[in-house]
């Protein structure tokens, strides 16, 4: 999934105490303040185009970022869906926010290894998740090898 935006549920500012120059955005664009838009739209479009060119199926969506490591409960998955999240993980949002605050153009890509399980469906094991990640390794490599030259 190409990450268009995120919902950071770590409930703390990932930038607190990390930036040496806490100047307001008007004084120093891209530095010191949490950016309004973290993910670069042009890079997201290029990543989607790379997916189309390589036959790697990609969707764009909102990433929910929570503490982990853990698999989300059905109630947490329901909350995230109602909040507009399309996927969830335990990282990415804090790192992406910091990079954007430092003025780095950010593109987000998440490999979905375990689709949300609804009532009545079998639970996935950790081994299932590891195997799903291994199965897409070659597709991810093909995607990135097509995408990286587009950055220039």
QUIKA-V470685 format. One record per pair of residues at least 24 apart in sequence whose C-alpha atoms are under 6 Angstrom apart, sorted by the first residue. I is the first residue (numbers start at 0). J is the second residue. Records with the same first field share a line. If there is no record, write none. Layout:
I->J  J
//
This chain:
0->57  58  59  108  109
1->59  107  108
2->59  60  61  107  108
3->60  61
4->61
5->61  62  63
6->63
7->64  92
8->64  65
9->65
13->93
29->100  101  102
30->100  101
33->100
34->100
37->99
38->105  106
39->104  105  106
42->106
43->106
46->146
49->145  146
50->142
60->85
61->85
62->86  87
63->87
64->88  89  90  92
65->89
//
